[in-house]
Amino acid sequence: MRSYIAIFSAILFALFLRTPLAQAEATEEEMNRSNNPLTPMAGLVLQDYIISSFYDTDATANSFLLRGTLPMKIGGYPQLARMTLPYNTNPGPNGDNVSGFGDVNIFDIFLTGSPTLQFGVGPYFVFPTASKDATGSGKWQIGAAGTVMTPQRWGLLGALVTYQHDFAGDSDRATQNLFTVQPFVIYNLPHTFYLRSVGIWNFDWETGNYYIPIGFGVGKVWKLENGVVMNAYVEPQWTIAHEGLAQPQFQTLVGLNFQFPLGL
């Protein structure tokens, strides 16, 4: 799996350098849409969370995410469905790393608001699709997702929150009662570069454990000849507060987003 991470990172670095891929420089509005989880456009996201250090242990981990978004209307109401398939490498029971597919999660957000203040809320589902015990929860889960975004000329400010609780599954596995908050702080720079901080704060309400990472990264947006908007980024994230053993201490998010000219 580490070789795939290296290849993925090299591709992103090459994309940062090869700006001739673009037909025209993306506008500030297109830059904001490419970072906004409420944008009602079809999209494909490749992300890799590289956890290089934990508290209280020498272990490492990795989570590669394949994510798709699809806008739709049901009963005249605009919605945005998002599905995420993870491939995880986690510490195993014998001290070695175990790799396999993780639990698929899906949310369907109903969209409302104005161009400068956008809201979304909807159901959230987690399915126990993990190929190995160490890479998933073994639980069926249901909850909710909600988000608010305020696109501005200078960038984007907002948050995405999710809550999930198990209702069925392996009774020998840990109860899932999780809450996450993902602040979005995006600041646009000249030539379609931007600064970003989107670390996900994780709270386990069953055990009282939590960790709060703060990130500081950089990204760049391209508009391709066929109208596709491409967004590449890298963001180191440091945990500034935590409770519980073996919480992530430092991780790096590497990502590549595609938005296609297919929306509501």
N, C-alpha and C positions, 0 to 999 in steps of 0.2 A: 504493500500500500504506500510506503514511503516514496517509492519510485514514481508512482502516479502523482503524488503531491509535488515532487520536484518538477515533473513535466508540466503540470498545471500552472505552477508558479512561473516557470520559464515562458510559457505561452502568454501569460498576463504581462510579464515584463516586456516581451516583444511587442505586444499591442500598444503599450504605453509609448514605445519609440516610433512605431510605424503609423503616424497620423494620416498618411496618404490614403488609407482605407476609406476615409470619409469623402463623400461628395461635397458636403457643405458643413460648415461649423454649426453644431447644435445650438439652438436658442436657449435662453435661460428657462423658458417654459418647458422645453423638451428635457433639459437637465433635471428640473424638478420632477417631471413625470417619471423619469427613469429611476429615481430614488424613492418615489412615493408608493407605499403599499396599497393605496386607494385608487391608483390609476386604473380606469376600466379598459385595459387593453390586454390582449393575449401576450403572454410572456414566458420566457424560459430562463431559469436562474441556476447557475452552478456555483456552489459555495463550499469552502473547505475551512473548518475550524481546526487549527493545529494547536492542541493543548500541550505545551512543552514543559510545564511544571505544575505540580499540585502542592498544596500544603501537606506536611506530615508524611510525605512519601516521595520516592524517586520515580514513580510511574509517569508515563506519558499516555496521551490518547489522541484520537483524531475522529472527526465526523465530517464526512463528505455528503452534501445535500444536493439532490436533484429535485428542483421545484418548478411547477408549472402553474400559471394563472390563466383563468378563462372568464371573460365578462359575459353576462347573459341578462335577459329580462324574463321574469316570471310574473304573470299577472300585471304587466306594465311597470314592475318595480325593478330598477337596476340593481344587479348583484355582481359580486366578484368572488369566484371560487378559487381556492388555492390548495394544491396538494403537494406534500413534501415526502420524498422517499430518502431516508438516510442510509449511508453505509458507514458503520461505526467500527472503530478499533479501540477497545476498552481494556483496562486491566482485568485479567481473568482470576479465577479462584486460586490458581497455583503460582501466581506471581508473574505469569507470562501474559502477553497481549492476545486478545481474542478478536477476530475480525468477522463481520457478517452484516447482513442487512438489518436495519432497525425497524421500529414501529412507524408505519405510515400515519401521517396526520393530515386532516382536511378541515378547512373552515369555509363557510359560505357567508360572506358579509353583505348585508343590505346597505346600499350607498345613499347618502343624502347630504344636504348642505349646499354651500356656495363655492365659487372658485377660490375664495380666500379662506374659507373655514369649512373643512370637509369632515364628515362623520361616517362611521361604519360600525355595524354590530351584527352578530349572527352566531349560529351554533358552531361548535368545535368538536371534532371527533378524533380519537386515536385508536388505531387497530393493531392488535398484537401480531404483527407480521414478521417479527424478528426471526432470523434464521438460527440464532443461538441465544441461550439464556443471558449471556453477558452483554448482548447488544440490544436488549429490549426489556420491557417491563413485564411481559406475560399477562397484561391486563387490557380489557376493553374499557375505554374511557370516553366520557362525554363532558362537555363544558361549554364555554362561550368565548368569543373573541370580540374585541372592540378596539376601535382606533379613532384618533382625531389628528388631523393634519392642517397646518396653516402655511400653504405655499406663499412665498414672498419673492420679490425680485432678487433679493440677495441669497435666497436659498430656501430651506425647508425646516420647519420645527413641528414636532408632534410626538406621538407615542402609540405603540401597539401593545395591548395587554391581552393575555389569555389566562383562562382558568380551566383545569381539567381534574376530574375525579373518577376513579374506577367504579364500575358497577358489576363487573363479571370478570372471570379469568381464573388463573391459577391461584388457589387459596394459599399456597405456600410462599407466594411472592409478596413483596412489600406493597402495602397500600399506597396508591397514588393520589395525592392531594396537593397539586402543584399550581402555583401562580407565577406568571412572568410579566415583567414590564420591560419593553424595549423603547427607550427614548430615541428619537431621531433628531440629530442636529447636523444640518448640511449647510455649508457656506460655499457659495459659488465663487470661483476665481476666473481670471481671464483665460482665454483659449480652451474653454470647456474643462478645465481642471476644477476640482473642488476638494474641500476638507470635509471630514465626516467623523461622527461618533455615534455608534448604534449598538453598544454593548447591551446584552440581554441580562437583566437582573432576575435571578432565580430564587424562588422562595418555596420551600417544602413545608406546607402547613401541617403535615402529619408528624414530622420530627422536630420542627423548629429550626432546621438548618437552612442556610441561605448563602449566596455569594453575589456581590455587586461589582461587576467589571465596568471600567471606564475606558473607552477607546479613543485613539487619535490616529486617523488614517488619511489617505489621499486617494482620489479616484479621477477618472477621466471619461468623458462621454464622446462618442462618435455617432454621426448620422450617416448611414451607408447609402449607396446609390439607389437601392430598392426601397428606401424608406424605413428600414429597420434601424432602431436606435440601440447602440451597444454601449455598455457601461462596465469598465474594469476598475477594480479597487483592491487595496490592501490596507488592513487596519489592525495594528497591535492593540491588545486590550489587557489592562492590568486590573486585578481585583483589589479594591480599596477597602472592602469590609466583608467579613465572612463569619459564619458560625458552623461548626461541625468539622469532622475529620475529612481529609482527602478532597477538599474543595479546589477547583482550578485556581491557580495563582497567576499564571501568565498564558495567554493564548493569542494566536494570530488568525484573523479572518481574511481569506483571500476569495475574491468572487468575480464572476463574469455574468452580467445580465443582458438579455436580449428582449426588446419590446417590438412587437410586430404591428404593422399598420392595420390592425383589426380590433375594433373597439365598439363601444355603444354609441 
